């Protein structure tokens, strides 16, 4: 890539950035805060001056184009300059809005107009990075905007170079790099890390994590200065194009710009293929897989759903697509056709299942699952089907209730009509409840018994297994619906009664009971209320509770 020598303006920006990095490495004190503030003010003045100069260049271009009679090629150059200035101004303005918000959330300005929260690290980090691992801070949008702008800038630079008949154009590096890509922190020749831990950090954490607010402010202003500098460079080149009779090219390339080379199965692959030297005088015809596609402004858009028949051990499948771009030769003698072959990778979506107990499901219970496919993002529109189970879709995306009736359940996940995959689960039986007799509000000790004539009443409760109750509380509701209680003397029952509720009145037993007797309980029927409020019988082993009556 041809970059040429740095201009004085570029050298100044580079020097300021190095000063900024050096200050970040120091123990931050009050004096350093002042230096940061001064650096931020200097950079802000620089941004304002650069924007003013760019506006002046744009006015100059417009005047020259009008004086030359608004020739088509020169009008195009003017429109390109106008679009570049607008895009640059919008980006600088959006960063400026973040800077103002940063000042506001950290305390605003004092009565003298000085920034209050110069040393703040918490509120500024929360705004720029976000909370926890959510990555919802404004720095992530800034990173995308800066890098999108760099891509746009390089496209404009390339078109300008080709229009001027130059073989190469200057390539601008991305303005917002993660640690693993930033040459400041990583030796790009050996890929060796210069600063420990930097390579694992993303752009937001690398530049704003626990960074004093004024340092973050100065960093954002420095990015604005770079945008303003690059804009002025391109505008100067666009200005030099005014006066050229026509565009001259010595080489023409077919280009493809894919939004992403890695896409998940079931999502849309999107790419743009175009002639890098396209102009209004060249109207290309483009095909994708043998069929013509719409072309607008010299750019054809390719879109299709990505799919793959098989994946490698890492869950990826290499795919290709082909197209053609046909343009008329400048001499008018026939056409030139370029073949385009683009490679991309289809990644197998990973299904994530969240549940209180995800290793197995409980039979005839409402097992609530949260099934997500992170690779699909906002495109995730799930539907579920299952073998040996009923399926109830939940109120939110990914939530589903599975009610198994077999030994295993296979849950198939689809999105937008495309099958994503199948997850298998074992089905376990609901654990048996524990039957406990209560008297006077306390569990009865069957070994020690109770003093004759014994309790006046007994509560018989069926208690759910604790872990099952924690996982599925709505399915862990039990009651003893039928049981028999007897007063036994020796081997002979003295009296008995059958109970169909969970409480028995034993007043008649107390009137006849003597020391040495015992109260015997035979549990005959237990029921469980499901999450759907249906009642089902529970098979339990023979359960006998024996309560001795002592003196």
C-alpha positions as CSV (number, residue, x, y, z in Angstrom):
1,X,0.0,0.0,0.0
2,X,1.4,3.4,-0.9
3,X,1.2,5.9,1.9
4,X,3.7,8.5,1.0
5,X,5.4,10.8,3.6
6,X,3.5,12.2,6.5
7,X,2.3,15.7,6.4
8,X,3.1,18.2,9.2
9,X,-0.6,17.9,10.2
10,X,-0.3,14.1,10.5
11,X,2.9,14.4,12.5
12,X,1.2,16.7,14.9
13,X,-1.7,14.3,15.5
14,X,0.8,11.4,15.9
15,X,2.8,13.3,18.5
16,X,-0.3,14.3,20.5
17,X,-1.4,10.6,20.5
18,X,2.0,9.5,21.8
19,X,1.8,12.1,24.5
20,X,-1.7,10.8,25.4
21,X,-0.4,7.2,25.7
22,X,2.5,8.3,27.8
23,X,0.3,10.1,30.2
24,X,-2.0,7.1,30.5
25,X,1.0,5.0,31.7
26,X,1.8,7.4,34.5
27,X,0.5,7.5,38.1
28,X,-2.4,10.0,37.6
29,X,-2.3,13.1,39.8
30,X,-3.8,16.5,39.9
31,X,-1.1,18.0,37.7
32,X,-1.6,15.2,35.1
33,X,-5.3,15.9,35.1
34,X,-4.5,19.5,34.1
35,X,-2.2,18.3,31.3
36,X,-4.9,16.0,30.0
37,X,-7.4,18.9,30.1
38,X,-5.0,21.2,28.2
39,X,-4.3,18.4,25.7
40,X,-8.0,18.0,25.2
41,X,-8.5,21.7,24.6
42,X,-5.7,21.8,22.1
43,X,-7.0,18.9,20.2
44,X,-10.5,20.4,20.2
45,X,-9.2,23.6,18.7
46,X,-7.4,21.6,16.1
47,X,-10.6,19.7,15.2
48,X,-12.5,23.0,14.8
49,X,-9.8,24.5,12.6
50,X,-9.6,21.4,10.4
51,X,-13.4,21.4,10.0
52,X,-13.3,25.0,9.0
53,X,-10.6,24.4,6.5
54,X,-12.5,21.4,5.0
55,X,-15.6,23.6,4.6
56,X,-13.5,26.2,2.8
57,X,-12.0,23.5,0.5
58,X,-15.6,22.3,-0.3
59,X,-16.6,25.9,-1.2
60,X,-13.6,26.2,-3.4
61,X,-14.4,23.0,-5.3
62,X,-18.0,24.1,-5.8
63,X,-16.8,27.5,-7.2
64,X,-14.3,25.8,-9.6
65,X,-17.0,23.3,-10.8
66,X,-19.5,26.1,-11.5
67,X,-16.8,28.2,-13.3
68,X,-16.0,25.2,-15.6
69,X,-19.6,24.8,-16.6
70,X,-20.6,21.9,-14.3
71,X,-19.0,19.1,-16.3
72,X,-20.4,15.7,-15.4
73,X,-17.2,14.2,-14.0
74,X,-16.4,17.3,-12.0
75,X,-20.0,17.5,-10.6
76,X,-19.4,13.9,-9.5
77,X,-16.2,14.9,-7.7
78,X,-18.1,17.8,-6.0
79,X,-20.8,15.4,-4.9
80,X,-18.2,13.0,-3.5
81,X,-16.5,15.8,-1.6
82,X,-19.9,16.9,-0.2
83,X,-20.8,13.4,0.9
84,X,-17.4,12.9,2.5
85,X,-17.7,16.2,4.4
86,X,-21.2,15.4,5.6
87,X,-20.2,11.9,6.8
88,X,-17.1,13.3,8.6
89,X,-19.1,16.1,10.2
90,X,-21.8,13.6,11.4
91,X,-19.2,11.3,12.9
92,X,-17.4,14.2,14.7
93,X,-20.7,15.5,16.0
94,X,-21.8,12.1,17.3
95,X,-18.5,11.7,19.2
96,X,-19.0,15.3,20.5
97,X,-22.4,14.3,21.9
98,X,-20.8,11.4,23.7
99,X,-18.2,13.7,25.2
100,X,-20.9,16.1,26.4
101,X,-22.7,13.2,28.0
102,X,-19.5,12.0,29.6
103,X,-19.0,15.4,31.2
104,X,-22.7,15.4,32.4
105,X,-22.7,11.9,34.0
106,X,-19.5,12.7,35.9
107,X,-20.7,15.9,37.5
108,X,-20.9,18.5,34.7
109,X,-19.1,21.8,35.0
110,X,-18.5,24.0,38.1
111,X,-19.4,27.7,38.3
112,X,-16.2,28.6,36.5
113,X,-16.9,26.3,33.6
114,X,-14.3,23.7,34.7
115,X,-15.0,20.0,34.4
116,X,-15.9,18.5,37.8
117,X,-15.3,14.8,37.3
118,X,-11.8,14.9,35.9
119,X,-10.6,11.9,37.9
120,X,-13.8,9.8,37.7
121,X,-13.3,6.3,36.5
122,X,-16.5,4.5,37.5
123,X,-19.3,6.5,35.8
124,X,-17.2,7.2,32.7
125,X,-16.4,3.5,32.4
126,X,-20.1,2.6,32.9
127,X,-21.1,5.0,30.1
128,X,-18.4,3.9,27.6
129,X,-18.1,0.2,28.4
130,X,-21.4,-0.7,29.9
131,X,-22.3,-2.9,32.9
132,X,-20.6,-6.2,33.4
133,X,-20.1,-8.3,30.2
134,X,-23.1,-6.8,28.4
135,X,-20.9,-4.7,26.1
136,X,-23.7,-2.1,25.8
137,X,-21.5,1.0,26.4
138,X,-21.4,3.8,23.8
139,X,-17.7,2.9,23.1
140,X,-18.8,-0.1,21.1
141,X,-20.9,2.1,18.8
142,X,-18.1,4.6,18.5
143,X,-15.8,1.7,17.5
144,X,-18.2,0.6,14.8
145,X,-18.8,4.1,13.5
146,X,-15.0,4.9,13.3
147,X,-14.2,1.6,11.5
148,X,-17.1,2.0,9.1
149,X,-15.9,5.5,8.4
150,X,-12.4,4.1,7.7
151,X,-13.8,1.6,5.2
152,X,-15.7,4.3,3.5
153,X,-12.6,6.6,3.5
154,X,-10.5,3.9,1.8
155,X,-13.2,3.3,-0.8
156,X,-13.2,7.0,-1.6
157,X,-9.4,7.2,-1.6
158,X,-9.2,4.2,-4.0
159,X,-11.8,5.7,-6.4
160,X,-9.9,9.1,-6.4
161,X,-6.6,7.4,-7.2
162,X,-8.1,5.4,-10.1
163,X,-9.8,8.5,-11.4
164,X,-6.4,10.2,-11.4
165,X,-4.8,7.3,-13.2
166,X,-2.7,6.3,-10.1
167,X,-1.8,2.6,-9.6
168,X,-2.1,2.7,-5.8
169,X,-4.0,4.7,-3.3
170,X,-3.2,5.5,0.3
171,X,-4.8,3.1,2.8
172,X,-6.0,4.4,6.1
173,X,-5.7,2.1,9.1
174,X,-8.8,1.4,11.2
175,X,-9.4,4.1,13.8
176,X,-10.7,1.8,16.6
177,X,-8.8,-1.5,17.0
178,X,-9.0,-4.2,19.6
179,X,-5.8,-5.0,21.5
180,X,-4.9,-8.0,19.4
181,X,-4.8,-5.7,16.2
182,X,-3.4,-2.5,17.6
183,X,0.3,-2.1,16.6
184,X,0.7,0.2,19.7
185,X,0.3,-2.8,21.9
186,X,1.3,-5.7,19.7
187,X,4.4,-6.2,17.5
188,X,2.8,-6.8,14.1
189,X,5.9,-8.5,12.8
190,X,6.3,-11.2,15.5
191,X,2.7,-10.8,16.9
192,X,4.4,-10.5,20.3
193,X,2.5,-8.6,23.0
194,X,4.2,-5.3,23.9
195,X,2.0,-4.6,26.9
196,X,0.8,-7.5,29.1
197,X,-2.9,-8.2,28.9
198,X,-3.6,-5.7,26.1
199,X,-4.0,-8.3,23.4
200,X,-7.0,-9.9,25.1
201,X,-8.9,-6.6,25.5
202,X,-11.4,-5.1,23.1
203,X,-11.3,-1.5,22.0
204,X,-13.6,-0.3,24.8
205,X,-11.8,-2.0,27.7
206,X,-8.4,-1.2,26.2
207,X,-9.0,2.6,26.1
208,X,-11.7,3.3,28.7
209,X,-11.6,0.6,31.4
210,X,-10.9,2.4,34.8
211,X,-9.5,5.3,32.8
212,X,-9.9,8.8,34.3
213,X,-12.7,10.7,32.6
214,X,-10.5,13.5,31.3
215,X,-8.1,10.9,29.7
216,X,-11.1,9.2,28.0
217,X,-12.3,12.7,26.8
218,X,-8.9,13.5,25.4
219,X,-8.8,10.1,23.6
220,X,-12.2,10.8,22.0
221,X,-11.1,14.2,20.9
222,X,-7.9,12.7,19.4
223,X,-10.1,10.4,17.3
224,X,-12.1,13.4,16.1
225,X,-8.8,15.1,15.1
226,X,-7.8,12.0,13.0
227,X,-11.2,12.0,11.2
228,X,-10.8,15.7,10.5
229,X,-7.3,15.2,9.2
230,X,-8.1,12.4,6.9
231,X,-11.1,14.2,5.5
232,X,-9.0,17.2,4.7
233,X,-6.5,15.0,2.8
234,X,-9.1,13.4,0.6
235,X,-10.8,16.7,0.0
236,X,-7.5,18.1,-1.3
237,X,-7.3,15.2,-3.7
238,X,-10.9,15.6,-4.9
239,X,-10.1,19.3,-5.5
240,X,-7.2,18.3,-7.7
241,X,-9.5,16.3,-9.9
242,X,-11.4,19.3,-11.0
243,X,-10.1,20.3,-14.4
244,X,-9.4,16.7,-15.6
245,X,-11.1,16.1,-18.9
246,X,-12.0,12.5,-18.1
247,X,-11.1,9.5,-15.9
248,X,-8.1,7.5,-16.9
249,X,-7.5,3.9,-15.8
250,X,-4.7,1.5,-16.6
251,X,-6.2,-1.4,-14.7
252,X,-9.7,-2.3,-13.7
253,X,-10.5,-4.8,-10.9
254,X,-13.7,-6.6,-10.0
255,X,-14.2,-6.2,-6.3
256,X,-16.4,-7.9,-3.6
257,X,-17.3,-6.4,-0.3
258,X,-18.9,-9.0,2.0
259,X,-20.5,-7.8,5.2
260,X,-19.1,-10.9,6.9
261,X,-17.1,-13.9,5.7
262,X,-18.5,-16.0,8.6
263,X,-22.2,-16.4,8.8
264,X,-24.5,-18.8,10.8
265,X,-26.6,-21.3,9.0
266,X,-30.1,-19.9,8.6
267,X,-29.0,-16.3,8.5
268,X,-28.6,-14.1,5.4
269,X,-25.3,-13.7,3.7
270,X,-24.9,-10.2,2.2
271,X,-22.1,-8.9,0.0
272,X,-21.5,-6.2,-2.6
273,X,-19.6,-6.8,-5.8
274,X,-18.5,-3.9,-7.9
275,X,-16.0,-2.5,-10.4
276,X,-13.6,-0.3,-8.5
277,X,-13.4,2.1,-11.5
278,X,-17.1,2.4,-12.0
279,X,-18.6,5.8,-13.2
280,X,-21.7,7.0,-14.8
281,X,-20.1,6.4,-18.2
282,X,-19.7,2.7,-17.4
283,X,-22.9,0.7,-16.8
284,X,-22.0,-2.8,-15.7
285,X,-24.1,-5.9,-16.0
286,X,-23.8,-8.3,-13.1
287,X,-24.9,-11.9,-12.6
288,X,-24.9,-14.2,-9.5
289,X,-25.2,-17.9,-10.1
290,X,-26.2,-17.3,-13.7
291,X,-28.9,-14.8,-13.0
292,X,-28.8,-11.0,-13.4
293,X,-28.9,-9.0,-10.2
294,X,-30.0,-5.3,-9.8
295,X,-27.2,-2.8,-10.1
296,X,-27.4,0.6,-8.5
297,X,-24.7,3.2,-8.7
298,X,-22.3,0.6,-10.1
299,X,-22.9,-1.7,-7.2
300,X,-24.7,-5.0,-7.3
301,X,-26.0,-6.6,-4.0
302,X,-25.8,-10.3,-3.5
303,X,-28.0,-11.9,-0.8
304,X,-28.9,-15.5,0.0
305,X,-29.5,-17.8,2.9
306,X,-26.3,-19.5,4.0
307,X,-26.4,-23.3,4.4
308,X,-24.0,-26.2,4.6
309,X,-24.3,-30.0,4.4
310,X,-21.5,-30.8,6.8
311,X,-19.2,-29.1,9.2
312,X,-15.6,-29.7,10.4
313,X,-14.6,-30.4,14.0
314,X,-14.8,-26.7,14.8
315,X,-18.4,-26.4,13.4
316,X,-17.4,-24.5,10.2
317,X,-17.9,-25.2,6.5
318,X,-16.0,-23.4,3.8
319,X,-18.3,-22.3,0.9
320,X,-17.9,-20.3,-2.3
321,X,-20.1,-18.3,-4.6
322,X,-19.5,-17.0,-8.1
323,X,-20.6,-14.1,-10.2
324,X,-19.7,-12.0,-13.2
325,X,-19.3,-8.3,-14.0
326,X,-19.5,-7.2,-17.6
327,X,-18.6,-3.7,-18.7
328,X,-18.3,-2.1,-22.2
329,X,-14.7,-1.4,-23.4
330,X,-13.8,2.3,-23.6
331,X,-13.3,2.0,-27.3
332,X,-16.8,0.7,-27.8
333,X,-15.5,-2.5,-29.4
334,X,-17.2,-5.3,-27.4
335,X,-17.4,-6.0,-23.7
336,X,-15.0,-7.1,-20.9
337,X,-16.3,-9.7,-18.5
338,X,-14.7,-10.3,-15.1
339,X,-15.4,-13.5,-13.1
340,X,-15.8,-13.1,-9.3
341,X,-15.2,-16.1,-6.9
342,X,-15.8,-15.3,-3.3
343,X,-15.1,-17.6,-0.4
344,X,-17.0,-17.5,2.9
345,X,-17.4,-19.7,5.9
346,X,-20.7,-21.0,7.3
347,X,-20.6,-21.6,11.0
348,X,-22.8,-24.1,12.7
349,X,-25.1,-22.4,15.3
350,X,-24.6,-23.5,18.8
351,X,-27.8,-24.2,20.8
352,X,-27.6,-23.0,24.4
353,X,-30.1,-24.5,26.9
354,X,-30.6,-22.9,30.3
355,X,-32.6,-24.6,33.0
356,X,-32.6,-25.3,36.7
357,X,-31.8,-29.0,35.8
358,X,-30.7,-29.3,32.2
359,X,-29.1,-32.7,32.3
360,X,-32.5,-34.5,32.5
361,X,-36.2,-33.7,32.5
362,X,-38.9,-34.9,34.9
363,X,-41.8,-37.0,33.6
364,X,-45.2,-35.4,33.5
365,X,-43.8,-32.1,34.8
366,X,-43.6,-28.7,33.3
367,X,-39.8,-28.4,32.7
368,X,-39.1,-24.8,31.8
369,X,-36.2,-24.3,29.4
370,X,-34.6,-21.2,27.9
371,X,-33.2,-22.2,24.5
372,X,-31.1,-19.6,22.7
373,X,-28.9,-19.6,19.6
374,X,-26.5,-16.6,20.2
375,X,-25.1,-16.7,16.6
376,X,-28.5,-15.7,15.2
377,X,-28.8,-12.6,17.3
378,X,-31.9,-10.5,16.5
379,X,-32.8,-12.9,13.6
380,X,-33.6,-15.7,16.1
381,X,-37.3,-16.5,15.7
382,X,-37.6,-20.0,17.3
383,X,-40.1,-22.8,17.0
384,X,-39.8,-26.1,18.9
385,X,-40.9,-29.6,18.4
386,X,-40.2,-32.7,20.6
387,X,-40.6,-36.5,20.6
388,X,-42.3,-38.2,23.5
389,X,-43.4,-34.8,25.0
390,X,-45.8,-32.0,24.8
391,X,-44.4,-28.5,24.0
392,X,-45.7,-25.2,25.2
393,X,-44.1,-22.0,23.9
394,X,-43.3,-19.4,26.5
395,X,-44.0,-15.7,26.7
396,X,-40.5,-14.6,25.6
397,X,-38.2,-15.6,22.8
398,X,-36.5,-18.9,23.6
399,X,-38.7,-19.9,26.5
400,X,-40.4,-23.2,26.2
401,X,-42.1,-25.7,28.6
402,X,-41.5,-29.4,27.9
403,X,-43.8,-32.1,29.4
404,X,-42.2,-35.5,28.9
405,X,-44.1,-38.8,28.7
406,X,-41.4,-41.1,27.6
407,X,-37.9,-42.2,28.6
408,X,-36.1,-39.7,26.4
409,X,-37.0,-36.5,24.7
410,X,-35.5,-35.0,21.5
411,X,-36.1,-31.3,21.1
412,X,-35.7,-29.9,17.6
413,X,-35.0,-26.1,17.4
414,X,-35.9,-24.2,14.2
415,X,-35.6,-20.5,13.3
416,X,-37.3,-18.8,10.4
417,X,-38.3,-22.2,8.9
418,X,-34.7,-23.5,9.0
419,X,-33.8,-26.4,11.4
420,X,-30.9,-25.3,13.7
421,X,-30.4,-28.6,15.5
422,X,-31.7,-31.2,18.0
423,X,-30.9,-31.6,21.7
424,X,-31.5,-34.8,23.5
425,X,-32.5,-35.2,27.2
426,X,-33.1,-38.2,29.5
427,X,-36.3,-38.3,31.4
428,X,-36.3,-39.2,35.1
429,X,-39.2,-40.2,37.4
430,X,-40.5,-37.8,39.9
431,X,-38.9,-38.7,43.3
432,X,-41.2,-40.2,45.9
433,X,-42.4,-37.9,48.6
434,X,-41.6,-38.5,52.3
435,X,-44.6,-39.1,54.6
436,X,-44.3,-37.4,58.0
437,X,-46.8,-37.4,60.9
438,X,-47.2,-34.2,62.9
439,X,-48.6,-33.7,66.4
440,X,-48.9,-30.4,68.2
441,X,-47.1,-28.8,65.2
442,X,-44.0,-31.0,65.4
443,X,-42.9,-34.2,63.7
444,X,-43.7,-37.3,65.8
445,X,-40.6,-39.3,67.0
446,X,-41.6,-42.9,66.3
447,X,-38.8,-44.2,68.5
448,X,-39.6,-42.2,71.6
449,X,-43.4,-42.2,71.0
450,X,-45.8,-40.0,73.0
451,X,-47.1,-39.9,76.5
452,X,-50.5,-41.7,76.9
453,X,-53.3,-41.0,76.1
454,X,-51.5,-39.6,73.0
455,X,-52.3,-36.7,70.6
456,X,-55.8,-35.3,70.2
457,X,-55.1,-34.8,66.4
458,X,-52.5,-35.8,63.8
459,X,-51.5,-34.1,60.6
460,X,-50.2,-36.4,57.9
461,X,-48.0,-34.6,55.3
462,X,-46.4,-35.8,52.1
463,X,-43.2,-33.8,51.7
464,X,-41.5,-33.4,48.3
465,X,-37.9,-34.2,47.7
466,X,-36.0,-30.9,48.4
467,X,-34.0,-30.7,45.2
468,X,-37.1,-31.5,43.1
469,X,-39.0,-28.9,44.9
470,X,-36.3,-26.3,44.2
471,X,-36.3,-27.1,40.5
472,X,-40.0,-27.4,39.9
473,X,-42.0,-26.0,42.8
474,X,-45.3,-26.0,40.9
475,X,-45.0,-29.7,40.3
476,X,-43.9,-30.5,43.9
477,X,-47.3,-30.2,45.6
478,X,-48.4,-33.4,47.4
479,X,-51.2,-34.5,49.8
480,X,-52.1,-37.7,51.5
481,X,-55.7,-38.3,50.3
482,X,-56.5,-41.5,52.1
483,X,-55.1,-43.2,55.2
484,X,-56.2,-45.3,58.1
485,X,-55.3,-44.7,61.8
486,X,-55.8,-47.3,64.5
487,X,-55.4,-47.5,68.3
488,X,-53.7,-50.9,68.9
489,X,-53.4,-52.8,72.2
490,X,-51.1,-55.7,71.9
491,X,-51.9,-57.2,68.5
492,X,-55.6,-56.2,68.6
493,X,-57.0,-52.9,67.2
494,X,-59.1,-51.1,69.8
495,X,-60.6,-48.6,67.4
496,X,-59.9,-47.3,63.9
497,X,-60.9,-44.6,61.5
498,X,-60.4,-43.9,57.8
499,X,-59.2,-40.4,56.9
500,X,-59.6,-38.6,53.5
501,X,-57.9,-35.3,54.4
502,X,-54.5,-34.5,55.8
503,X,-55.8,-34.2,59.4
504,X,-57.4,-36.7,61.7
505,X,-59.3,-35.9,65.0
506,X,-58.2,-38.5,67.6
507,X,-60.3,-37.3,70.6
508,X,-62.0,-40.7,70.7
509,X,-58.7,-42.5,70.7
510,X,-57.5,-40.4,73.7
511,X,-60.6,-41.5,75.7
512,X,-59.6,-45.2,75.4
513,X,-55.8,-45.1,75.2
514,X,-53.5,-46.6,77.9
515,X,-49.8,-46.7,78.4
516,X,-48.4,-49.5,76.3
517,X,-50.9,-48.9,73.5
518,X,-49.7,-47.6,70.1
519,X,-51.2,-45.5,67.3
520,X,-50.7,-47.2,63.9
521,X,-51.0,-45.2,60.6
522,X,-51.4,-47.0,57.3
523,X,-50.9,-44.6,54.3
524,X,-53.1,-45.8,51.4
525,X,-53.2,-43.0,48.8
526,X,-51.0,-40.0,47.9
527,X,-51.8,-37.4,45.2
528,X,-49.7,-34.8,43.4
529,X,-50.9,-31.5,41.9
530,X,-49.1,-30.6,38.7
531,X,-48.1,-27.2,37.3
532,X,-51.3,-27.4,35.2
533,X,-53.3,-27.9,38.5
534,X,-54.2,-31.4,37.4
535,X,-54.2,-34.1,40.1
536,X,-52.6,-37.4,39.7
537,X,-52.1,-40.5,42.0
538,X,-48.6,-41.2,43.2
539,X,-47.4,-44.8,43.5
540,X,-45.7,-45.2,46.8
541,X,-44.4,-48.2,48.7
542,X,-46.3,-49.6,51.7
543,X,-45.9,-46.9,54.4
544,X,-46.7,-47.7,58.1
545,X,-46.1,-45.2,60.9
546,X,-46.1,-46.6,64.4
547,X,-46.4,-44.2,67.5
548,X,-45.9,-45.9,70.9
549,X,-47.8,-44.5,73.9
550,X,-45.7,-44.3,77.1
551,X,-46.4,-43.6,80.8
